Amino acid sequence: MKDFAAIDFETANYHRASICSIGVVIVRQGEITDRLYRLVHPYPNFYCRMNTSIHGLTRSETDQALPFPDVWKEIEPAITDLTFVAHNSPFDEGCLRAAFAAYEMEYPANYHFLCTCRAARRIFGRSLPDLRLPTVARACGYDLANHHHALADAEACAYIAREIL
């Protein structure tokens, strides 16, 4: 696979629509051509301790951020013609669909996700201790630092996708 957008969302709480950060790594002709990271004012705007303990973001960091529709307007032109790739894509696709629904935006029919976690299950089988992003990234020769930062996770996903998709 040579052209795609690796994408990762972090959420503020248990609502999938509560996206608080987005990381996107754009790959064209097999090379990373762009990296995008945005904080997002989540909806609904509250943080669960568990989510903050995972990604480290708090309300004070996103209170001044733009809401999802404005952030997506900035990102969308760069990824319009690309397939999306995510590690555990049902979560990330679910977040994107939920945010579109929460803001009553029409979800584009051409958005398509591939999953590096599913691909890793096929490629590595039971040879890895687990299929978590850092484990799969390491198996593909990529050292993921700063796991659960949306851009770092998107970059790890892009590297995995270039290796196994």
Order of alpha helices (4+ residues) and beta strands (2+ residues): beta-beta-beta-alpha-alpha-alpha-beta-alpha-beta-alpha-alpha-alpha
